[in-house]
Amino acid sequence: MTTTTFLNLYTKYKERLSLPKPWDTVVIFLLNILLSIPTFIIAHQNLKEADLEIPVDRILLFIAILTVYQLILRKIKRYIIIGVFIYSLMLLYGTLFGGYSFYRVYDDYRSMMYTMGDNPYPQDIIISKLLPFPNKSKVLNAIDFKNPKVRNFALYATTKHFTDIKGKKGYSDYRTIIQCFAVFKEIKTKWNYVNDPLGNNYIASASETLQHFSGDCDDHAVLMAAGVKAVGGVPRLIHTDAHIYPEMLIGTKRDLENVIYLIHDVLFKEESKGKEIHYHIDEHGQIWLNLDYTAYYPGGKFMSEEILGQLTLNN
């Protein structure tokens, strides 16, 4: 195929994929809004605000961002339209066959916007959404919570710890959380930190780790997630710069108050005495409690505050 023929074909199909007026302008405007709003939030959070009765500086800032994006998008309009068309086909395929769907795009964008409003570093949220969770497929396969060894271990933990609490009046609403705490306590009591072989990132399955209760942070996170999942809890893994640790879903802020009472005054009185409970609030307002091996009680101090990615096991 000659260069001239290729260019002719490219021009032919590029014209066919181009939207007729005024739909091209509508698509450009919608993309502009979707890009301008998060960019404005980042700029607003990081630039000093003028002490004015009417926030003229912020109004001008948003108009400037809107104008810049409009100029850029119109400059590359043809390529943008083709890209949107291809992306829409990919989302349609995902919607029909169980991949990344239109709803997932909407939910991710809505969640990101919800969280960015209250976060002093909203750009970190965007980064965490974009960065992939390391070794995701290997980690998911390693969390073999349906394995009989894992299930039996989790059941054993619930019969060993806090058995006198679960049946008491007033604690029935938190039976699952108490059982997850029993799993945490049993793993914490036995855990032995051992590095991976030099030059290798070895990810052991939860059923394998049960043999010696030894491994590094990702082995601990996998085992904890599998144990929590095996007794009906909802775990997730948090990826930081050089660390992976587990968290579990607590519920609402009201649930958090009751769980903090359980930790401080009932289940981990000595371990948590005078210490703070650490947790994260996600984009839906749900509370996730730290279950890392670095503390002797749920909600221990984070080894690293920076979140680069998260992997939730809710199904």
N, C-alpha and C positions, 0 to 999 in steps of 0.2 A: 504494500500500500504506500503510495507516494504521499509526500507531505501535503500537497494540494488536496488530494482526495480526503485525507484525514481531517483537514481543516474544513472542507465542505460538509463532511458528515457531522463534525462537531457543531458547526453553525446551524445545520438543519435541525438537529435534535435539541440544541440549546433554545432555538426559537419555539419549538413545539412545547418544551417544558416551561417556557415563560408564561406567567399569568397575564391575562388581558387587563387593561386598565378598567376600573380603578382598583382591582383586587391586589395588584402588586403593591400599590401604596398602602393598602390596608394591612397586608402581611408585614411590610417594613415597619409600619407604625406599631403594630402589636409586638414585634421583636424589640423595637426600641424601648417600649414600656417595660417589657420583661427584663431587659438588661439595665435600664436606667434606675429602676427602683432599688435593687440590691447595691448597685454602685453608689447611689446617693446615701444609703444607710451607712456604708463603709466610710464614705467621705465625711458624713455628719458626725460619726463616732470618733473619727481621728483628727478632725480639724477643729481648731478653737472657735467657739461660737461667740459672735458679737453680742454685747449686752444691749439689745434693742427691744422696744416694746412690741414691734411687729418684726418677725424674723426675716427681714428683707434679704439678708445675706444667704439664708438657706433657700429662699425662693429663687434667687439668682443662681445659686449653685445648682439646683435641680434643672433650671432652664438651660444652663450651660451644658450639663451632662446630656440632657435630652437632645440639644442641638448637635453636639459632637457625634453622638451615636447616629443621629439621623443622617448627617453628612457622610459618615463612614459606610453605613448600610446602603445608602443610595449609590455610593461609588461602586460598591461590589454587588449591586442589586441582582444581576443575572445569576451570579454564582450562589447567592443566598437563597434565591427561589428554588434553584435546582437542589441545593442542600436540604432545604425544608421538605421538598418533595420526596427525596430519598429517605430522609429521617422518618417521615410520616409512613412510608411503606414498611420500614423496619418496625415501627411501633404497632402498625396494623398486624404484622406477622406475630409480634409478641403478644398482642391482645388475643389473637385467635388461637395461638398454640402455647400459651402459658409462659411467655418470656417477659421482657420488660415492656409494659403496656402503657397506653395513654393515661390510665388512672395512676400508675406509678409515677409518671412524670409530673402529673398534677399534684399528687400527694407529696413528693419530694420537694417541689417548689414551694408549696404551701407550708410544709414543715420548716423549711429553711427560712422562709420569711418570718414565721412565727417566732423562731428562736433568735434570729438576728436582732429583733427589736429590743430584746433585753440583755444582749450580750455586748460587753465592752470591746470585744475583738471579733466582730461578725465575719471578717475574712477567713478566720479559722474554721468557721462552720462550713463555708463553701469548700475549703480545701478538704475537710473531712468527708464531704459528700462526693468529691471527685476522686479521691485517692482510693484504690482498691484495698480490701483487707488482705494482708499477706497470706499466701498459701490457703486461700479460702476453702477450696475443695478438699484439701488434705485435712484441714481442721474440722470441717463438717463431718467427714467420714470417720475421723478419730473420736468424735463425741458419740460413741455407740451406746446410748442410754438404754436401748432395748436389749442389749446383751444381758443374758441371765446373771453373769458375774457382777455387772454394774448394778442391776436392779436389786440383787440379793444383798450387795454391800450397802446400798442406800436404805433398804428395809432394816438391815441390822443396825445401822446408825440410829434410826428412829426408835428402835426398841432399847437402845443403850442409853440415849441421852434425852432428858426432859420428858420422860414418860409420865411423871407426876404432874406435869403442867398442862399438857394438851387437853386433858379431859375436864379441867376445872372450869367452873362457870366464868364467863367473860372472855375466855381465850379461844372459844370454838371458831370464831371468825378468822383467827390467825393460825389455825391448825397447820396448814400447808407451809406457812412461813416458819413456824417453829420446827417443823420436820426438816425443812431446808437448812435451818440453823444447826440441827443435829448432824446433818451431813457435813456442814462446814466444820463443826467441832471435831468430828472424828477424823477428817482429813488433816486438819491443822495439828491435831495431837500426834499424828504419825508421819507428817511430811518431812522428807529429807531432800534438801536441794542438791542437785548434781548437774553439772554442766553437760551440754551436748558434746559428742566427739569433736575434736578440733577440726574446724573447716566445714562442719556439717550442721544443718539445722534439722535435727531428728525430731519428728512429731509422733509421739507414741499415742496409741489409742487409750481410751480410759480403761478398758478391760486389761490392757497390758500393764499400765501403770499401777493397777491395783496389786500386782504381784509383790512390789517392793515399796510402794508409796514414795517413789523417788523420781526426780527429773528436774527440769528447769521450769521457767515461768509458764511457757506455753503448755507443758505437760500438766502442770498444776491447774491451769485455767481450763483445759480440756476435761480433766477429771472432775473438777468442781461443777462445771457446766453440765456434764453428764449426770452427776449425782443429783443435782438440783432438778434437772429435767425428769429424772426417773421417779421422783416423788411428787410430780405435778407442779413444780415451780417453773418460772419463766426466766432463764438466764440469758446473758449476753456477754460477749467478749469485747474488751476495749484494747485497741492497739495504740501504743504511744511510740515515742522515738526508738526505744530499744527494749520495750517491755510489753507483755500482754497479760491482762488480768481479768478475772471474772466479776460480774455484777449480777444481782438478781432483782426482779421487779417487785417493788413493795406495794405500789398503788398510788393513792392520792396523798396530799399533804396531811390530811387527817389521819390516814393510815400510818404515815411516818411518825406522827406524834405517839401513837400507840406502840409502834415497833421500837422507837427509842426508849420508851418506858420498859418494854420487855427486855431490851438489851441491858440497860443501866440498872434496873431494879429487880429483875427476875432471873434471866438466863445467864448473863455474863457480868455479874455484879463486880467481882474482883478484877477481872480482865479489863473492864471498861471504866473503872472508877476514876472520875476526874478527867476523862478523855472525851474528845469530840467525836461525833458520828459523822462520817463522810459519805456523801451521796451525790448523784447527778440528777438533774431534772431534764427530761428530754423535750423535744419539740411539741409533744402532746400534753405536757404538764405532768407526766408520770415520773415517779421516784424510782431510781435504781441505786441499790446499796452496794458498796464496795465489799467484795469477798476475797481480797488478795491475801496471800500467805504472810504478808508483812506485819499483820496484827493478829492478836489472839482473840479478837472479837469481830463480829460483822460490823462493817462501817469504819474500819481502821483507816489510818492516814494513807492518802494516795502516794505511791512512789513517784508518779509523774502526773502533773495536772494537764499536760497537753494531750488532746485527743486527736489522733490522725485517722481513726476509722473505728467502726463498731460493727459487730456481727451478732444479730439477735436470733434466738432460737424460739420462735413463738408458734411453731406448727410441727 
